[in-house]
Amino acid sequence: MAITFPGTTIEVSSLKKGSSVVLFDGIFAAGGITLSQVSVMTGLEPYLIQNWIKRGFVSPPVKRMYQRDQFARILMINMLRETLHLDRICGLIRVLGGKTDAPEDDLIEDAELYHLYVDLASDEGICLTDPDSVHRAAQACIQGGARRSPGAERKLVQILQIMLYAHASATLRQMAEGRLASLE
């Protein structure tokens, strides 16, 4: 099974700490990206992305161009929707800051959260069946980042844990379906 950046169709040999920052730097080197580019990189139909904008899950593009945080939010929704219902993802987004048009109230910028998540997902020392292992790894990911209040750090660790469990669950389900298909 090919490894892709979470929420994308972009294949890589392996996920490594800092690799999503490099990816975003390349994608956004010339500025924003178009809806068709977002669609190709995520495998999502344009109408679905536009629906998410209408429903307030993602802020609208400026001059038809999507920026880093908008793209990161789309990737996270795409990744999480395989396991969590959209209403649960909306609840998670509300914890992050909720208002898509008011970034100043956010717990963390969407792109920063995505990068932290990719760093966490790339940690091969995590034992998903050991909650303490997942908790320690999530805590380690946020160390050395922007200063946050203690309550914000606790929420961020929980959000990273939720994201890891949801993404791992979707990946395991895909693997199980692949094995099942090979039996038929």
Sequence and secondary structure as in RCSB ss.txt:
>XXXX:A:sequence
MAITFPGTTIEVSSLKKGSSVVLFDGIFAAGGITLSQVSVMTGLEPYLIQNWIKRGFVSPPVKRMYQRDQFARIL
MINMLRETLHLDRICGLIRVLGGKTDAPEDDLIEDAELYHLYVDLASDEGICLTDPDSVHRAAQACIQGGARRSP
GAERKLVQILQIMLYAHASATLRQMAEGRLASLE
>XXXX:A:secstr
  EE TTS  EES   TTHHHHHHHHHTTTS B HHHHHHHHT  HHHHHHHHHTTSS   BTTBB HHHHHHHH
HHHHHTTTS HHHHHHHHHHHT  TT GGG SS HHHHHHHHHHHHT TT  TT HHHHHHHHHHHHTTSS   H
HHHHHHHHHHHHHHHHHHHHHHHHHHHHHHHHH 
